[in-house]
Amino acid sequence: MTAARMNALVGLSRGAAAVLAVLALAGCVGSDHDDLRGWVAQERKTAKPRITPLSEPKVFVPQPYTVASVTAPFDRQKLTLALRRDSQQNASNRALLEAEQNRRKQELESYPLDAITMVGSMQQNGGQTALVRVNQLIYQVKPGGYMGQNYGRIQTITENSIQLREIVQDPAGDWVEKSTVLELQERGK
């Protein structure tokens, strides 16, 4: 069979299917559905919608302002006290930082704390001394010494750790003291 004959047969079969569909629809329209139409009309007459009535709107009664005797939130006296309290706190924070900035820096303060590794500790002259490594060099540190870039002052040294007091800025921009621990690192690390 040639391609032209195949196309002609396919076209005929599509046309025949369309004719059959039209005839089927014409048969449905022409049939008698009077009983169905009568039942729908009867149901429409007997069905009554149930609508709940709306309630009356509530009457708005304004409330009197009764807190006039309480201190207003934007009272000058209240704001003055708050500003004075903040300035005193900032002055103590500045004093804490100025004391650290006015002293001579020690060598280990030029390295960030995460670049300093505690590798050991020992007793020396009745006090604890820690051994720390920075850039492949070993340093001895004692309580009262400084290391790290956040004004880290060594508070205590134990066999396994060094406890420091650092001065850092909090999210509000104030300088606060923070406790940090540098722990002994294992040989494999």
Buried (B, 14 or more C-beta within 10 A) or exposed (E): EEEEEEEEEEEEEEEEEEEEEEEEEEEEEEEEEEEEEEEEEEEEEEEEEEEEEEEEEEEEEEEEEEEEEEEEEEEEEEEEEEEEEEEEEEEEBEEBBEEBEEEEEEEBBEBEBEEBBBBBBEEEEEEBBBBBBBEEEEBEBEBEBBBBBBBBBBBEBEEEBBBBBBBEEEEEEBBEEEEBEBEBEEEEE
